[in-house]
Amino acid sequence: MTEGTAPLVELRDASKSYGAVRALRDGNLALRAGEVRALMGENGAGKSTLVKVLGGVIRRDAGEMLVDGAPVDFHSPHGARDAGIAVIYQEPTLFPDLSVAENVVMGYHPLGGLKRIDRRAMHEQVTALMDRLGVRLDPDRPVRGLSIADQQIVEIAKALSFDARVLIMDEPTAALSGPEVERLFSVVRTLREHGAAVLFISHRLEEVFTICDTVTVMRDGAVVHDARMADMTPDEMVRRMVGRELSTLFPKQDADVGEVVLRVDGLTREGVFFDIGFEVRAGEIVALAGLVGAGRSEVARAIFGIDRPDAGRVEVAGRQLAPGRPGAAMRAGVGFVPEDRRQQGLVMDLSIARNTALTRLRALSRLGLIAGGSETRLAREWASRLQLKFHRLRDPVGTLSGGNQQKVVLGKWLATEPKLLIIDEPTRGIDVGTKAEVHRLMSELAGRGLAVLMISSELPEVLGMADRVLVMHEGRITGELSRAEADEENVVRLATGQAVAA
Amino acid sequence: MSAAPASAPGSPPAEGAQARRLTEFIFRIRELGIVIALVALILVTAILEPRFVEADSLRNLALNASIFAILAAGQTLVIITRNVDLSVGSVVGLSAFMAGDVLSSHPGLPWPFVFVLGMALGAACGLLNGVLVTLGQVPALVVTLGTLYVYRGLAFLWTSGRQVNAETLPDSFLGLGTDSILGVPILVLIALVVVLVVGQWLRDYRAGRELYAIGSNPEGARLAGVRSDRRVLTAFVLAGALAGLGGVLFTARFGTVDATAGTGYELTVIAAAVVGGVAIFGGTGSVYGAALGALLLGTITSSLIVLRVEAFWQQAAIGALLLLAIAFDRLVGLRVDARLRRRSARRAG
């Protein structure tokens, strides 16, 4: 490492807010030539926001960005790319209708005579890239239908397709198998030797310690630590990421476990998840853990009837649910709090009262008309029970903070008096204080005999809240852990497809 | 749907080649399907009414489809980016009247000039559409529904009830709509050239491929560094310019033009594109398919007229064809999806 020269890219005191939520503050990060830096933090710690600022996807509200020591301001991802910054984003950015090769070179196709696209050169270039990554993936096949792992490979190939000086990878290994990860690492090492800088985000600690030279730790939207990897231990890393004792945050109370409420048997959706079977009892919180793309949310969607499974059955309180019918699931007493609150959980422009009443419109209506004030009465009741912090019930739900929005979604479902509540990422994008409140609420609900199926990517949340943990890997349940058995190591092992240590 | 668990061990070695053949097949079959439908339609009509395949009749068929093929090529550019241009009919009307009015009031003017003028006018209309869609962030459906009325209104304002008659237009200009070179009508030649040029541009140039990327995944295109707004704007401008060209050709072909020229064309043009395999949600389809779609729609109408089918049934037939094409696309799409999904599953398993 060369300490004297100016970093290839540097962020100084960058910050970014979405309404009332501060997604990033004190964003300080420098990437030097020949450096592989880890960016660590829990989900929601602000890593992705920082990456998007570097990649020109979002613009920082304040602070400075320097490339080769000179201030820059990217107006679009194109600007970042021209500056030699390649980014692999966590969410898929591929074009399903186009071929693998075109996905890789989009916007930068090799050109022949008359500036026409040279398809043969494109094919060769992408074949060479795939060889370099050690993957057999046909460049001419459409991306539609690729597995998550293969999609990830295409994303990586895309970032490597031009001579990037700075490569930013937001969880590139989440869906990859062992040999594929090894290949990626050897590519990263080559890049480092050629003087590129790499920013690497991963939840797998051992990977980070293997490949990275330095580390930046983020917590609650801020950069809190910057160190050489050699000076860090895994324990210290976790402590800096979490920054608090787990027990105070996750107050799961013991509850009497009752009847089986949800029974899933042989649930399969081709190419997505296979032969999923488990039970959830009244008073229990069962967590579905696993890496992003393991198929957890898809299982939840199939149980609730949003996607139709190819095979298998779902029973709620002993009665089979009609597949692919969310209405039937709701009538059977299932509530579903989706992963993406803003898109799927709420109607952002509607008022708090309207949003709360959405699931109860039939009960509230008389002769097809919503009785005046009934929505407000319902919403007021739930707002006080959930200790919602709001100005007026008439305000659009979009004006609330993330945590309070989540309470509205919960209230909406609790108003239907469900037997089973499926919660996908209960506290994503919620600040620490409100997180604890949502957890307390979940615990209370389970205590009153509700069955809860929780999907969470936050390990501390899984370990703290769940009575039982089901771990998924590449569409299959690879293990079930009791509260006593579940620890970070076991869950991560199962989630990455390794056997649990005896 | 079958429910076989996808746990077959080992991956078939020919996975890549198989997938490639499959997708190539699907892309080809779409355009091939229209050709087959077209041939079948002409054959059946010819058996029932042999005059349908006489040279004159076939010539008319091609002439009728030419303007629509040009418009469909432009529309394809826009639809592929997950947008739509409903204002084409009005732009045709505006440009058609402009061409007629300019030529009849300035008899000495060389007629190629009105082509430049018509396309510039169309491009300006397209530019306004594009600016409202990209910078204004208004859905294209709403923007172009609005400009459909605005541009038509402008045409009425300009004509103030007048009409341009064929006698006032130069013969050389009208000849474009009637004369032939080596037996091929000039109008058809123009349409062929336009469709080929636009088709190749969309197929073989970066800008063209980026239109597919934008329609396939708008957010992904932005992240990949595609300048989406600029590309979408280009698509609208080109579609407008082609509509302007269509308007001038309309005047050359029909000679008599008033403010209502091209009314209702937008729906026929969109129908042609969709029948030709251009997905209304963007990302797939080709200019060639859309042009073939225009030819098929025109042929159906002509054949029903020749067979003396009532006008109502002609409309119904076009509607049925549209639904058939959409159902076909959906069905094939679902099957391909399922096969690709299963194949990947085997590879991963």
Interface residues (C-beta under 8 A of the other chain):
Chain A: G55 V57 S76 P77 H78 A80 R81 D82 V87 Y89 P92 T93 L94 F95 P96 D97 L98 S99 E102 M106 G107 Y108 H109 L111 K115 R116 I117 R136 L137 D138 D140 R141 P142 R144 G145 L146 S147 A149 D150 K158 T268 E270 G271 V272 F274 D275 D310 A311 E474 G475
Chain B: M1 S2 A3 P5 A6 S7 E15 G16 A17 A19 R20 T23 D204 Y205 R206 R209 E210 Y212 A213 G215 S216 N217 E219 G220 A221 R222 L223 A224 G225 V226 R227 A279 G283 T284 V336 D337 A338 R339 L340 R341 R342 R343 S344 A345 R347 A348 G349
